[in-house]
Every structure is written in C-alpha cells, then in structure tokens.
C-alpha cells in the first residue's frame, strides 16, 4: 500500500493500493481492445457531453478538490483554488476545441497527374496514450494529459506522482461517473520505476506524455517502441531581465509571484534575475522587503503564500544548495533558514558564482538569485548560457529594449512585464533543448494525440 501524507507536516491522509505487473497487462489489454473496436469509438458529441458533465462534477467538488491539492501537494490554498478553477476550465477547453478540430482540403488538379481528383484529411486518434505526471499541479497537470485524450478519442493510462495520487484518482473516477467507459481512462500506480517504464515503452503505446525530470523523460524517450511519439515537459532555470527603464512600483509583485509561487516548485519559476546596474540597489531593496513579508507555513490556511517542499529530502537539498552558494561567494540577502522539516524561508541570493548550482541548475525551491549587468546583450547572453530553455521575462518600459530582449532570448515564450511563470491553459507551453520536446497546452496536446488521414476520390 502507498501511504499518502500531507506535504506540510507528513500527517497521513490515505492509503492507496499499488498496481502490479498483472494489473498493467489488464489495463493495456483493455485499452487495446477498446481502441481496436472502431465501432465502439465514441462520436464527438458524446465526448463533448462527457467532458461537460465531468466539468460539472468538478465544480460541485471545487472546495474539496482545492483542499486536497493543498494537503497532498502542499500548494497554498489560495493557489490551490486557482488550480482547481483552471482544471475545470481546462476540461471545458478540451470540449470547446472539438468544435474546430478538423482536417482540411488538399488541393488537387495542380498538375495533369492530379487532375479529376478531390482530397481531404480527417483527424483520427493516435492510439493508446501513456501519461506520466508530476506532483506540483496534481489536478491541473492530470487534466492537461487526460482531457485531450478523452476529447480526441484516445484510451489513456495515467500514472500520477506517488506523492500526490489522490487528485488523479478522483479525477478519473469522476470521468467514469460522467459516462466515460472505464477502458478509455485508467489510472496506474506502480511501486517503483520499473513498471512505469514498462508502461511507457510498451509496444501498444502510441504516445507518451511525460511531465517530470529531464533525466527520466529523455531516458524513456530513447526507449519508446518504434513509431511511438512523445511530448516531454521538464524544467528550466528561468531568467528575468530587469532593464533600467522598468517601473519598480509595478514589477516587484509579479517577480515575487514568479519566484515563490508554490515555493518555487514550478518548471518555469523565476530563478535568475539580471538587473541593470542603474537600478540594482533600489530593486534589490524592494525585492527583499516584499520577500520578507511572505507568509510561509501550513498550506491549508487561507493566508499562507509559501508552503512546503514536497519531500523532506527536497528541503534538505535546497538548503544545501543555498549553503553552497554562500560559501562560494554569494551574499545571502534574506531567508535561507529552515522553518520546519519541509519549509524554508523564502531566499534571495546576490551574485552567486557562475558555476554555483543555483545558477546552473533548476532549484525547484523558494530561492531566487540576483545578478547585476550593465550591457543588455551581456545579460541576454548570460540568460541564454544554459542547456535548458523554457520561458523568460523582460521587464522594461523602453519598447526597443523589450523587443530586443524578446527577439534574442532563447525561450519558447518571452513575457514582457509579466513573470516567467505566467501560463494560460490554451497557450503553447514548451521547453527547448534539454527542457522538453513537443508542445503542451490543451489544443496543442490534442493535435499531438491525433493523426491526419488523407482520403482521395477520383472522378471518372
């Protein structure tokens, strides 16, 4: 049995049975049987109706789902409520997208050989989807992986993070209650990584959706069955550049939100902040003052802004990285103290070394590092210097500076006067280089989980 505990104080919540190899085979066989029975495929109007009913069931449990996110995942309740609202909207988003989810006409008659023909494409589901998810958005990430599969008609087997399985289990149960046959959405909770790999690499799986560490994701990607496709979402070391023209009265709040939302446990958390020399002192003072006011503690309380790390070992690791940075020459401007087994004071480091882990690797904790610069192109080069690239920010009132940075930052998305962690669920969301493969976002995932078939008619 898997013991699920509260992230904050490690108090037990529930015990959930593990799935074994026999269970995996049953689930894969059921998914394969459902997909191969083309007469049993649900038409689009039924999938839309199921998704609408699912969203309604989620709305009825809105407060319960938010509190469950706060308990098992440690996300502060105000942010857990936002996640729940986004998840409900995401299910609607998947249903809405089906109204425009279509093929296209392929022009014929452009050569003599193509004369007297008419051709068009249709969209078909790609096949069985294996989805492996992460802990940090235990409901909304599941929605991003499962709702598109339901919408396009792919059977999906979803493995939640072992730290946060409850939101996933409940979401899939609600999908069944909404009318989705069980074989079209199944959960899988193995004890260890071996069976998770067996799921991802099984020859019957047509598409792998993976959210988690780059090491695991790229390893699975290399082992996929021939013909299988994948989408990988890993982390970054997100940079934000603060130009001398930035309005300090308006940017501190979004930068703090970008750096400390969910205690920094977000793949696009603001981590490296490059600030122009002309305003560096004022910016740093304002940043420290706001960070020191952040309320850290029990995520189930309505006034908590920063909650725990997901595991005690993660708090140990982040504390070690902070200590290493300080010993390597960084100035500890604020924070850095351990508040409990799982919580750390929100931390600001000034000018860590170029080779410090807080500079080169994803912290995934409540830590930001501030660096000074005098030349914009130098700041851009430093921001672009790592093998990871995801989202980035430029804070500036000077439009020339903003556009130069937006054009030259190596990122899949550049936010102008918004934090690196900004996201809507219908926008493209993708890591570059080591940070990921493919594009997330509900409409984009629906495209990935489908394939075009061309039908050609020849006129006599």
N, C-alpha and C positions, 0 to 999 in steps of 0.2 A: 504493500500500500504506500502511496505517496502522501506524506504529511504536508499539508499546505498551511503556512503560517503567515501571520501579519508581518509585513516588511519592517514596520517600525519597532515593535517590541518582541517579535518572534513568538507571540502567543498563537496557539493552534487555532485554525479556522475549521478545517475539514480534512478527511482522509479520502483519497481517491484511488481506486484500483488501477494498477498498471495493466497495459496490454502486452501480451507475449507474441511470439512468432506466429503461433496459430491464429491469433486474433488479426494480425496483419494480413495473413493469407486470406482469411474470411472477408476482410474489408476490401482488399484488392479484387478478389473474385467477384464480390457483389458489385463493385464499381464497374468492373469489366463487363459483367453480364448486363447491367443497366445500359451501358453505353453501346454495346453491340446490338441491343434490341432497338433498332431505329424506330419501329412502330410505337415504342414506349417513350420516345422523347417528348418532353412537354412543349407544347407550342408557346410562342412568345407571350400570348395574352395570359396563359396560365402562370408563366414565370413572373410576369408583372404583378398578377394578383397575389401570388405567394409573397413576393417582396413587399408589397403594400401591407399585407396582413402582418408580416414579420416586423415591419417598422411600427405598426400599431401595438403589437405585443411589447416591443421595446419601450415605447412611450409609456405604457401602463406600468412598467417596472423602472422608470427613469431613476428615481431616487435610490432604489435598491442597487441598480447597476453601478451608479456612481460611487456609492459607499463600498461596494465590492471592489472596485478599482482602487480606491484609497486603501482598503485593508490589505489586499493581496499584493498590490503593486507599489504601495507607498506614495502614490501621487496625491498631493494636497487636494482636499475635497473640492474647492472651487474649480481647480483644473480638471478634476475627475468628472465634474458635472459638464464642463465644456466638452470633454472627450465623449461622454455619453450622447450629448446633443449632436456632435459631429457624426458619431456612429449611426444614429437614427437617420440623419440627413444623408449619409453615405448610402444607406440601403435604398432610400428614395432616389438618389442619384443614379444608382445602377438600373433601377426600373425606368427612370426617365430616359436614360441613354438608349434603351431599346427602341425608342421611337425614331431614332436616326441611325440605328445600327444596320447598315445595309451595304450591298455591293454596288457595282457601277457598270455602266455600259462600256464595252471595249470597242473602239471604232473599227469597223471593217470597211472594205471597198477602197482602201488606200493604195492598194496595188491590184493588179489584174488577178493575182493568185488569191486575193482575199475578197473578190467580188461575190455578190449574191450570198452573203453570209451576215448573220446577226449574232453578236456575242455579248454576254453579260456575266458578271460574277455574283455569287451568293456567299454569305458568311456561314461557316459551319464551326461547331465547337471542335477544339483541337484534340480532345480526349481527356483521359484521367489527369487531374491536377493533384500533385503532392505539394502541400503548403506547410512550411516550417516557419513558425512565428517567434517573435521576441517578447520580452516581458514588459517593455516600457510603455506600451499602449495596449493593454491586454484585451480590450474590446475593439478599439478602432482599427488596429492592425488586422485583427481577425476579419472584420468587415471588409477591409481592403483586399483580402485574399479570397474570402468565401463568397461575398456578394457578387463580384464579377463572374465567378464560376457559375453561380446559380443563374445569373442573367443570361449568359451565353449558352448554357446548357451543358456544362462540363461536370462530371462527377468529381467531387473534391474530397480528399482526405487531409485533414488539418491536424498538425502536431503543434500544440501550444507550448510555450516555455514552461518548464516544470515548476518554476517559481510562481507562475500566475495562470494556472489552467482553468480556474473557475469561470471566468468571464467567457472563455471559449466554449466550455461545455454547456453553459447556459444558452449562449447564442445559437449553437447548433440545435439544441433541444427546442428552442423557440422556432427555428426554421422548420423543423419537423411538425411542430404544432400548427404552423401556418399552412401546412399542406404539402411540404416538400417530401417526397418519398425518401426513406432513410438512406438508401444506397447512393443518393445524389449528394449527400453531405455527411461525412463521418469524421469523428474525432479519433485520434491515435495518440496514446500516452505511454511510450515505452520507458523502460527502466534502463537508461544509458543511451549512448550514441549509436551503438551498433545497429539496432533495429531502425533508428531514424535514418541512417544511411541506407539500410535495406529498402525502406520506403522510397526514398528519393531516387535511388538508382535502379529500381525495378523496371524490367523491360516493358511493363504495361503502362508505365507513367509517361505521358506525353509532354508534360510541362511541370517544371519545378519553380515554385515561388518561395524564395528564401529571404528571410529578414533576420540578420544576426551578424556574427563576427565574420570578418573577411577571411580569416584562416579556414574556417569551416565551410563557408559559402563557396570559395574558389576550389576547395578540395572536392566538394560534391559536384560542382560544375564539371570538373575534369572526369568524373566517373559516371556521368549520365549515360543512359542507354542511347545507342545510335538513333538519331532522328529526334531525340527529345530536345525541347527548348527550355530556356530558363530565364528568370529575372532575379537578380541578386541585389539586395539593398543592405549595404554595410555602413560604416561610419566615416566621419571626416574629422578634420581639425579646423573647424570653420573660422575663416578670417573676417574681421570687420576693419575697414579703414575709416578713420575719422579725420576729415580734412579741416583745415584752419577755418573754413567758411561754415562749418557745421553750427547749428543752433544748439548750444549746450543746454538750454532750458527745455528742449524738446526731445533730445536723443538719449538722455540717461535712462529714462524709464524703459524704452524698448530694448536698449542694450542689456540692462539688468535682467529683463524678462528673457531675452535670448540666451543669456549665460546661465541663469539659475532655475529656469523652468524645469520642473521635475528633477531638481538637484543636479542639473546638467546631464541627465541620462537620456539624451536625445541625440540622434545621429547628426543633426545639424546645429547643435548647441554652439553658441558663440564662445570661442575658446581663445583665439589670438586677436588682440585689439591693437592696431597700429595707429598711433595718434601723432598728429603733426606737432612738432616742437613748439610752435607758437601758442598752442592751447593745451599742451600736455599737462602742465601743472594744474590748471583750472579743471580740466576734465578729470584728472585723477582724484582731486579732492571731492568733486561732486559724485564721482562713481563710488568712492569709499563711503561717503556719507550715506548714500542710498543703500549700499550693500549692508552696512552695519545696522540698518533698520529692518532688514528682512527678518521675518518671524519664522524660526526653524523649530520643528517639533513634530508632534503627532499629526499625521496627515488627515485624520478623520475629523479634526477640528476646523471650523469654518474660517478661522483667521490665520491658519498656517499657510505660509508662502513657499517654504522649502521643507521637503520631507526627508526621509531616509534614503540611503543607498539600498539596493535590492538585497544585498547579502552582507554579512559582517566582513567577509574576506574582501569585498569591494571597498568598504570603508577603510580597511587596513591598507589596501593597495593605493588608494588616493592619498591617504595620509603619508605614505612612504614617498610618493612622487613629489608631494609638497616639500617634505623634508629634504629630499634630494636636490630640488631646485634651489632651495635656500642655501644649502651647503655649497652649491655650485655658483653662488653669486647673486641670486635673485633676492630682491627685497620683499619681505612679507609685509604688505601694506595693511592688511586686515585679515582676520579669520585664521584658519589653519588649525584650530583646536578641535579635539574630539569632544562632542557633546554627549554621546552615548555610544553603545556598540555599533549602531548603524547610522548615526548622524554626525555630520561635520559642520563646523561654522563655514558659511559662505566665504570664499577666499579670493583675495586679489593679490597677484604676484606682479612685481615690476621688474621688467628686463631680465627674464630668465636667460640662461645661456642658449645659444643656437642649437646645441645638441642635447639639451635637457628633455626628458620625456614629456614634460608639459608643453614643450614647443613642437615636438616632432610626432607625438602620438596622441590619439584620442583619450582625453582624461575620463570622460563619462562620469563626471562628478562635479560638485559645486565649486569650480575653480575657473577663473579667467586670468590671462596673462596680458599685461600691457607693455607695449614696446613703443619707443619714440622713433620718428622719422622726420627727415627734412625734405626729401625729394619723393614725389608721388610715384614715379616709376620704380624707385627702390622699394617702396612699400609694396607695390604690386608684385615685384619680383620675389620678395620675401613671402608674400601671401601665396604665391604660386610654386614655392620651392619644394613642396612635399609630394609624394606619390599618391596622396589622397586628394580628392577634389569633389565637393558636393555643392553646397550653397554658400554664398558670400554676401557681404554687405559693404556699401559705401555710404557714409553719412556726409552730406555736403549740401550747401545752398548754391554753390557755384556749379552751374549746369555743365560747363566744359569739363570740370574735374569729375563730376558724377558720370558723364558719358564716357570719358576716357577710361575710368576705372571699370565701368560696366562692360566696355568693349574688350578690355585686356585681362580682367580677372579670369583665371581658369576655373570655371564653375558652371554647373548646369543651370543655375539661376543666380542672378545678382539682384539683391534687394537694395533699392535706393531709399535711404532714410527709414528702413524697416529692418528688424533683426534677421539674422541668418536662419533662425528657427521658424520664420513665417511659413505657413502652409495652408492651402485650402485643399479639400479632398478631390477636387475635379481638375486641379492643375497638374502638369507634368512634374514628376519628382524622381530624380535620378542621380546616382553617384557616377562620377567619372573615374577612369583609371582603376586604382585598387578599391575605390569606394563603391563600385557596383557595376551592374550590367543590365541593360534594358531600362525601361521607364515605368515608374509606378504612377499612381493616380487612377481612380476608378475607370474612367473612359479608356485610358491607355492600357490598363491591365485587361480590360475586356477585349481590346484588339489583340493583345498578346495571346489570349486564351482562345482565339478563333483563327481560322484559316480561310482563305478565299478559294472557291472552286469556280472555274470558268465553264460556262455552258455555251456551246456554239451550235447554231442552227443554220443549216444550208438550205437555201431555197432552190427548188428545181427549176 
